[in-house]
Amino acid sequence: MRVSSLTLALSLLLSPAAFAQTPPPVEAPAEIPSDASEPTPPANAPTDPPSAADDAEIPVAASDDPGAMEQASNRVPLQEIRRYVGVFNAVREAYVEPVEDRKLMSSAIRGLLLDLDPHSVYMEKDTATAFDEGTEGAYDGIGVEVMYLGDGSMRVIAPIDGTPAEKAGIRAGDVIVSVDGRTLTPSDNNGAGPLRGAPGTSVMLGVLRDGETAPLEIRVDRETIRVVSVRGRMLEPGYGYIRLSQFQMDTAADFSRIVGELKQQAGGSLRGLVIDLRSNPGGLLTSAVQIADDLLDSGKIVSTRGRIPISDAEFSATPGDLLDGAPVIALVDVGSASASEVLAGALRDNNRARVIGSRTFGKGSVQTVLPLDNGDSVKLTTARYYTPSGRSIQARGIDPDTTLRPEGAESADPNAPRAATVYTEANLPGHLQGDEEDGSTGGEALPGDGPINAALAELKKPWVPTAQVHAEDAPPAVAPAQATEAAPATAPAPATQPAPSTEPAPETEPTVDPAPEAEPASPPDTSTDPDAPATEPAAAPEAVEPPSPTR
């Protein structure tokens, strides 16, 4: 796992030097006069004005001394640490059963991250290893991106294309509550999890699903999952279709290659392209940035902002559009998260594409993975990301220009239980508050070919992209009414920059919330990784992890 500049900076906080405490200066006692007979001046006797040397000795209040304030803010809270040590010793000595020191310490570190946000977690070595597999796209499991819920159950972010989970009928929004007849508990979230296993074995899943009054029993085979993140085909003469299932290390290069193949099939150029981001949980932000750059001549792509300067970065497009201005439709749903939202937001805010489908997941935060010396890792939320128009989609998501409903949604029983009522970032306990959070339950999963046909029909409608319109000259995008078409978002990209900012961006290690079942939704950032596609415009911020791990 490569250590990025941000990772290095944060790792310094874990070094012993960070715990060094500078004792407060001890003032020397007043010198006792050697001659006791020396007269003491009267209280009302005039005194000489203080000299410069006297001023230098006068202590300065910490509130008036920036250096002292910074030093105080960097100090470890010793009183709280003493309290922790007291509790640690009490548990170790008096708990009804013996507990290993290592287990107690690991639990303490987990607790340190527990109340931050759902994406900041402590990963033991096997979990961290499984998490890293997301960038390689190969692991043994059923092929599904999941998010761990507080009771131990797992919400499906998306089944991965062509995997056993998809073939068995697992859908985005399903909640897996049992495995092989055993109800899941929080302890099942540790390590690789119960969904991973040797190829050729199978597992029986208990699944809660929208519209179903009782849990479904679904048997899924395990196999070696080799994720093909990019697929393409022609929908009609001149109109291409590319499916992006997640953003891996080679996704951007594969996208460019497949666009070239579709253009050849179309006789040299395309009349339009549908980019399918449904149930795409995200992955490497660098890949999403590169794909946006491939479709934009100029304009901002994404920016990140955190508490420390190295977390702040801005990425802009370089000249060159693979489609030569041909119209683009981005198809999204509630399973589109993280890097998927970055791509959709960049294309729409630059007025380069229309977005149709349902509101996206709303994960607008950036995670950094900090490797520890024992092989474990800490995944820490270090920044928020913002679309070119300056909006944060955290806990809000991206509202489509045209809203689609799932097939049969109009005839569904309105009284049936809805398993996916918390299937959004906004409804995750402890989530970061969003600037435009509105308390809604979010979008819906849009399976099947119906949304693709709707996207093709939208693509054929007259539309002249006017990319590079300055954001301040255009009104903000308006969320469309449900099941109706809204005016295309006109919040274009701000002033364009010929190339991404050179300010160092936080590297992203695989970051996708929960520990990946088989692979976390968010792989490590490869912005400066020598193995990353050579076409990257610049090191991108840390991988925007998918909201959940892969199994």
C-alpha positions, 0 to 999 in steps of 0.5 A: 500500500503506497503512502501518499503525502497526506498519509505521511503527514497524518502518520506523523501524528502517530509517531512517538514525538507527537506525544511529547509534552513540553512541561510549562516553564517553572519560574525561579523563586524570587531571590532572597536578599543576602543582607537581612538588615537592608531597609525595605522601600516604603510601599508608596515609594516611587518605582523605576519604570520597567525596563525592556528586560523586565518586559521580556520576563513577563509571562504572556497569556496563552490566548495572546500567544499564537505559538502557545495556542498551537502548542496547546492544541497539539498536546495529547489530553493527558487527563483523558489518557489517564482516565482511559488507562484506569478503565483499561486496567480495571477491565483487564484485571476485573472483567469476568473473563480474561481479555487479551491486551491486544483485543482491548487496545484494538477495541479502544482504537475502533471506539476512537473512530466509531462516532466520527462518521460511517466511513472512518473505520479501523481495519485489521490486517485481513480486512485491510488486505481484502480492502486493497483487492478492490483495485485489482478487481479479483477476489473470491466471493459472490460479487456484491458491494455492501454497507454494514449496518449497526445491527450486523446486517448488510445493505447492498449498494450494488451487485457487480455486473456478471457476478453470481450475486447479479445472476442470483437476482440480488438487487441494489437496496436489498438488506442481507440479514442472515447467512446460511440461516444464522442472523448476522451480528456486528461481529460478522463485519470483522475480517473478510466477512461471511460472504467471501469463501472458496470458489465452488461453495455456495451460501444461502442469504436471507434478504429483505427487499422493498415490496416483499412482506417476508425475507427472501431466501436466495442461494448464491454460488461463490467464485473468483470475481474478476470485475470487468469495470468497462463494457460497451456496445452500439445501441443503434447506428451512431449511438453508443453505450458504455457501462461503468460498473466501478472505477478501478486502476485501468478503468479510464484507459479501458474507457478510452479504448472502448470509445475508440472501438465504438467510433470505428463501428459507427464509421469514425464518429458517434452521434451520442453516447450513454454512460451507464453509472447505475449501481456504480459504488465508486472506486478510484477518484483518479479514474473518474477524473481522467474519464471526465477529462477525456470528455471535456476540453476545459473546465473544473472537474472536482475539488476537495476541501479538508481541515489541513492544506494538503487535503485541498486540491482542484482538478481541471480538464485539459484540451481534447474531447474523445467524442468531439462534442457529441451529446452524452447522457449519464444514467444514474440511480440510488446505487451511484455513489462517490466517484460516480457522482464526481463524474456525473457532477463534472459532466453536468456542471460543465453542461457536457451531459444530461443526467437522467435516472433517480437521485444518487447516493450522496457520498461526498466525502474523501477517505485516506488510508493510514497503514499501521506498523502491524499491518492494520490500517485506519481509514479516515475521512479527511475532506469533502469534495465539491462539483465544478459549480461549488456544490457539495453533494454530501447527504444530498446526491445528484438530482437528475434532469429527468427522473425515472421510476423502476418498472412496475413502481406505479402498481406496487403496493404502497403499504408494503414495507420498504427495506431501502428507507435508509439506503442513502448517505443522509440516513446513515447514523452519524453521517457528515451533515450536507450543505443541501441535505433535505431529509428525503429518502433518496432515489431508487434502484433502476434495474433492467434495460428500460432505463437504457431505452429511456436514456437513448430516447433522451439522447436523440432529443435536440440539444446543443451542449454549451460547455465552458459557460461560466457558472456565475452566468448561469442559474443553478441546476434545479431538481426535477419533479418526480417522473417528469423532465426538468430543464437541463442543469445549467450550472456549468463549470467555472472558469476553465483551467488548462490543467489540474492544479499542481497543489498536492492532493491527498492520495486515496487508498482504497476507501469504501466505507465498511471493510470490503466483504471481498473488496472495499468499494473504494480502492487506494488512490493511485494519483501518483502511483506509477501503475496508474494510467499514464493519461491521468491529467494529474494526481487526483484526491484520495479515492472516493470510496464506495459507501460499502465493502465488496463481498 
